[in-house]
Amino acid sequence: MQNNSNTDSICEKQSWISYILHLADTTLILAQRNSEWCAHGPILEQDIAITNISLDLLGQSRNFYQHAASLLNAQDDIKHVTEDSLAYLRTEREFKNLLITELTNGDWAQSVLRQFFLSVYQSLLYDELQKSTDKQLAAIAEKSLKEITYHVKWSSEWVIRLGDGTAESNSRLKKALNTLWEYTGELFIPSDYEVECTRAGIAPELASLQEKWMQAIGDVLTEATLSIPVNGYMHTGGKNGIHTEHLGYILSEMQSLQRTYPGAEW
């Protein structure tokens, strides 16, 4: 990662903000999806575990949104924005989350495998973000890593447990792997704003993370008696606001109160 103190002049501010919103949106939508398991988990202990992971992700998204709001509010032509307005008043095409986060939960195998894929990715990404020239972003990444470490441990144990369990659990995990894999390529395909922020030292080079991610994923899948699928077609678009049909339903539920009662506060 390059080191340059003149971040604002090198990285166009809109790209800088877009990148932070991408991080915020990804964690928010994953938190929203995981929260759907609340009171529906297979056993009480794991119901509480995935709910707590959702809360961790929500807290991370709040930190990212607050940072983005501070940058937006520093612009003269921008009306006052808050973390709430960024989460509740932006439209589907304005969200920049990874597509994999908005897919339906499926069964337990699909949900924990998705969490595993993203937790390993976030672990590698946030580790590099600690070196970011954006000191606030680096601080958020450092704080988040403490939570992500647990997320990786929890999700990897479940992947191994299901893959190396019964014929039924193995079959379900294999089906989840085939469903989710074609959405993993987007993790490492940089958008234009990510490329610009990488040049400025704000964001890490995604290609440098891919090999480490594949190694970590492969080790756990091997222990789970599964193999990494042969690379095929990869879905992309989420980083640039092109989403699956699922995101609209998520936002309509998540944003319903704020849109029905604009400006409502607890």
N, C-alpha and C positions, 0 to 999 in steps of 0.2 A: 504494500500500500504506500502510495506516495505521501510525502509530508509537505504540506504547503499551508502556511498560516493565512494566506490571502484567499480563504475559501470563497467568499462572496464574489470576488472578481473572476475567479476561474470557473466555477460551477454556476451556471445561470440559476438564479434563485428559484425559478419555477421548477427546475429539475430537482433541486435540493428538497423543496417542499413535496414534490411528487414522490420522491423516494421515501421520505418519512411517512407519508400517507400510505404508501404501499405496505410498509412494515406495520402500521397501525391497523389498516384494513384487514390484512392477513390474520393477525392475532385476534381481532374482534370477531370476524366471521367464524374462525375456528372455535372460539370461545362460545359463540352462539350455538353452533352445531353440537358441541360437546355437552352444553347445558341441557339439551333435549333428553339426555340420559338421566337427569335428576329424577329420582324416584322410579326409574325404570331399569337400573343396573341389575346384573345377574345375582349379585349378593350385596348386602348392605355396605360392607367395607369398601367394595369397589365402586359402588354408587357414590359414596362419599369421596373416594379418591379422584374419580373423573370430574366430579363437581368442583373439587378444590383446584384441579388443573385448569378448569374453565375460569375460575376466579383469578388464578395466576395470570392467565392469558389476557383476561379483561384488564387487570392492573397494568400489564405491559402496554396494551393498546391505549389506555388512558395517558400513560407517560408520553407515548409517541404523539398522540393527538394534541396534548398540551404543548409539546415542543413545536409542532406544525402551526398551531394557533398563534404562538408567540412570533413566529417568523411571518405569518400572514398579517398579523396586526401591525407589524412594523412597516408595512407598505402603505403609502398614502392613499392609494386608490381602492383599498380593501376595507369594507365595513367590519365592525368588530365581530370576530368569530370566537367560538369556544370549543372545547372538546365535545360538548353535547351537539352543537350545530354541525360539526364535522361528522359525527356519527349518525345523527338523526335527520339531517336536512339535505344530505347529498343524495343524488339519484344513482340508479344502478350503473349508468355509464360513467359516473364519476368515481366509483369504487375501483381500487387497483389491487384487490386481493388475489392471491393465487387461486386458480380454478379448483384445485383439489380440496380447498377448505370449504367450498360451498356445496360439494356433492352431498347427497343424502347420506345419513349415517349407515344405512344398511344394517347388518347385524353387528354383534359385538366384535367379531373378528375384523370386520372392515374398519370399524371406528378405532380400534387399538392399533391396527396396522398404519392407518393414516396418521395417527398421533405419533407413532414411532418414526415414520418417514420425516415428518415435519420437526419433531424434537431433535433428531440427529442433525438435520439441516440448520435449525436455529442455533444449536450448540456450536457448530462450526462457524456460522455467520456471525453470531454475537461475539465469539472469541476474537474474530478479526476486527469487528466494529469497535472493540476497545481501543484500537489504534487509530480510530477516525480523527480527522482534523476538526470535526464537529464534536467539541468536548461534551456537550449535553447528550448527544447521541451515544458517545462512548460510555458515559456514566449510566445511561439507561441499559445499555448492553451488559455492562459489568454487573449491575443489580439483577438483571433478568437471568443471567447465567446460573445463579444460585438455584433458581426455580427450575430452569431447563434441565439441569443435571438430574434432578429427581424425575422429571418427565421422561427422560431417556431411559432411566433405570426401570421405572414402572412399565412403560410401554414395551420395552425389549423383553422383559420377563414374561409379559403376556403373550408376545409373539412366539417365544420359545415354548411356552406352556401349551398353546393351542396347536402349533405346528408339530410338536413332538408328543402330542397327546393321543386322543382317540382318532379313529378313521374319520369320524364325523367332524371333529374340530380341525383336523388337517385339511379336509376337503373344503371347509368354509374359509380357512385362511388362504388356501390356494386360489379359491374363487375371488377373494378380496384382493389378492396380489395381482391377478390378471385384470381386475377392474380398475385398480388405482394406478398401476404402473404407467399407463399411457398419459397420466397427468404429471408425472414426476420430472419430465424433461423441462417443463417450464421453470422449475426451480433454478436452472443453470443457463437459461437463455436470457441474456440481459436485454432490458428495454433501453430505449434511447436515453431516458433520464438516469438509468443505472450506469450506462457507459460514461455519461458526462460526469456523474458523481465519483466514479472510479478514478477518472483522470484527475479530479480535484483532491483525491485522498479521503473523501467522505465515506465511500463504500468500497468493499473489497472486490477483487476480481473473482467473479463467480466460477470461472473455469478452474481456478486454483482450488476450489472447494469440492469440485465434483468427484475427483479421484478419492479423496478422503471419505466422502459420503458413501461412495460405492463400496469402499472397503469395509466401512462400519456396518452398512446394511447387509453386505454379503456375508460377513462373519455371523451375524445373528440369524439370517435366513438359513445358512448352512446348519447351524445348531438346531434350527426349527425343522430340519429335513426338507427344506424347499430351496429352489434355485432362482436366481435372478432371471426374469424373462428376457428373451432375445429382444433387443431394441427394435421397436417398430414405430408406428405413427405416434407423435406426441402432440397433445392438445395445447394450444397457447392462446393468449389474448387477454387473460385476466389482468395482467399488469397494465394494460392499456384500455381497460374498461369494456372489453368484449367478453361477455360472461355466458354461462350456461343458463338454462331456463330456471334453475333453482334459486339464483340469487334474488330475483324479484320477489319470490315468496318469503325468503328470509327477511328482506328489508321491510316488506309490507307488515309483517308481524312485529319486527323489532322497532319500527318507527311509528307504529299506529297511534300510540298515545300522544307523542309530540306533534304529529300531523293533525290529530283530531282536536287537540287543545294546545295550539301554538304558544310557546313560552311557558308552558306548565312547569312548575318546580315543586319539589317535595317540601 
